Amino acid sequence: MSPPLLGLSVTPVKRIRDEDGLLACLREIHAEIRDRVVAACAASSADGMAAPVGQQAGDVVYAVDRVSEAVLLQRFARLADEWPCLLIAEGLGEDGRRLLPSGIEERQAEIVVIVDPIDGTRGLMYQKRSAWILTGVAPAPAAGQPPTLADVRLALQTEIPTLKQHLCDAAWAIAGAGAGAERLDRVSGARTPLSLRPSRAAGVAHGFGGLAKFFAGTRAVLAEIDDAVIARLADGGGADGAALVFDDQYISTGGQLYELMAGHDRFVADVRPLLVPGLRARGLPAPLCAHPYDLATELVAREAGVTVTDPAGERLRAPLDVWTDVAWLGFANPTLAAAVGDALRAELRARRLL
C-alpha cells in the first residue's frame, strides 16, 4: 500500500503581510539578478565565469556566483526596510544567515527568506543550459520553532538564460492560490502568460524520468537503482534497440522542478543523501547533495499540481539552512507518484537504503 502523499492535511501556514506586494518586490530582485548575470556572462569567457573562487556549505563557488551574490545583498537590504527579514543563502558567512536591516534582533524579523541566487551554475557558466534564481519565503516562526520547507508560504523561480536564448520563464506561487508563470522575450520585452501543465501520463514509457546522478563517484549505484526501478514498472522494456524511458540530467534542482511543471518530465528522484552512510562506512567521501535552498521553490511545483515528497512519501520538512542534505522525489501526477514511488521505495528497501 502506498504511503500518504501530498494529499495529507497539514497545519495551515500563517499569512505574510502584503504577500502580493512582497512577490512584486521579489520579481524585481530576480529580474535584476538575471540581467546582471547575463551581462557578466556576455562580457567574460566561459573559463572566466567557471573559475573557482571559494567553497561554501560544501559546494564550490565559481566566479559567476559572485555576480548574483552582490545584487542579492544590495536589493534585500532595501526590501528589508519594508519586510524585516532573516535572509538565508550561500555567501553570507559560515552560517549562511543575515538579519536585515542591519542591527535588528531575530525576534524582530517578519519573514524568513531562503535564496539560491544561481541554481544550475555549472551548466550556465559553460553556456550549456539555463540556470534559475530560487526564493522561498516563510513567516517568522515562534521562538524555538525553526522554519522548514513546509512553512514556505510564497515562492518564486526565475530563469537565467544562456546568451543565445531570447526567451526565459518565471514561475511563482502563494500557498493555496495556485501557481502562475510567464515567458519573457528578452529582445522585444514582451511578457506572455504561461499555463503550467504537468504530464497526465499514467506510466513512464515514452517519457523522461530518472534518478539524479550528476557527479562522478556515485553514478554507478544510482544508475543501477534507476534501471531496477524501470524494470519493476514493467513498461520500460521492449525489443532490441528500443528506448522507451529517457534520461535527462539537468544539474539544477529548480530546473528539474520546472521540467515537471512544464510537462517535460514524468518523474525525478534525487536520493543522493541515502548513499552517505554506506559511503562513510567504506571510508569514501560523501557526494554533493541538494540543500534546502535548492528546493526553495518546491511550493511552486506543488501548487502547479506536481507531487513532491521525501523518499518515504512524506512532505519535505528540511530546515531552512545552507547545509542540510535533502533527498526528494517529484512526480508529474498522483498516479505516477503511486506507481513509480512504490517501485522506487521497494528498490531502496531491497538495498537497505530506506
Beta strands, then each sheet from edge to edge (+ up, - down):
strand 1: 52-56
strand 2: 59-62
strand 3: 85-88
strand 4: 97-100
strand 5: 111-119
strand 6: 131-139
strand 7: 154-160
strand 8: 167-174
strand 9: 179-185
strand 10: 191-193
strand 11: 207-211
strand 12: 245-246
strand 13: 265-270
strand 14: 307-309
strand 15: 328-331
sheet 1: 1+ 2-
sheet 2: 4+ 3- 5- 6+ 7- 8+ 9- 10+
sheet 3: 12+ 11+ 13+ 15- 14+
end
